[in-house]
Amino acid sequence: MRKPPVWADYHRNDLRLGDDRIMVVVRGRTFPIKEKLKAAGFRWDPIAKRWYLLTNMRVKDRISPWSNELVIEKLKAAGVEHLIVKLPEDKKLIEKAGLKPVDPYEVI
């Protein structure tokens, strides 16, 4: 599979030390959809050159943000179709939402 133009991933919040909230990150060629990302509530990180959305989910809860309907709605509104699969249940959640699962090694 070819590398998708825009994809979303998630990890621990790395903007503030000690904050264990999950951060959804959008990467790739985001310039054409930057206004949609802003409207969906994403913020630009000029240092890491990425768009991000902080969630209220905690890392210790071990819940995928792809199970959160609000996160999925915001990603769809911004035009992001490809989501990274990290946990075994992620692929089912992504397909159920009508989006495309991506292996993390395809976007490196």
Rosetta blueprint (number, residue, H / E / L):
1 M L
2 R L
3 K L
4 P L
5 P L
6 V E
7 W E
8 A E
9 D E
10 Y E
11 H E
12 R E
13 N L
14 D L
15 L L
16 R L
17 L L
18 G L
19 D L
20 D L
21 R E
22 I E
23 M E
24 V E
25 V E
26 V E
27 R E
28 G E
29 R L
30 T L
31 F H
32 P H
33 I H
34 K H
35 E H
36 K H
37 L H
38 K H
39 A H
40 A L
41 G L
42 F L
43 R E
44 W E
45 D E
46 P L
47 I L
48 A L
49 K L
50 R E
51 W E
52 Y E
53 L E
54 L E
55 T E
56 N E
57 M E
58 R E
59 V H
60 K H
61 D H
62 R L
63 I L
64 S L
65 P H
66 W H
67 S H
68 N L
69 E H
70 L H
71 V H
72 I H
73 E H
74 K H
75 L H
76 K H
77 A H
78 A H
79 G L
80 V L
81 E L
82 H E
83 L E
84 I E
85 V L
86 K L
87 L L
88 P L
89 E L
90 D H
91 K H
92 K H
93 L H
94 I H
95 E H
96 K H
97 A L
98 G L
99 L L
100 K E
101 P E
102 V E
103 D L
104 P H
105 Y H
106 E H
107 V L
108 I L
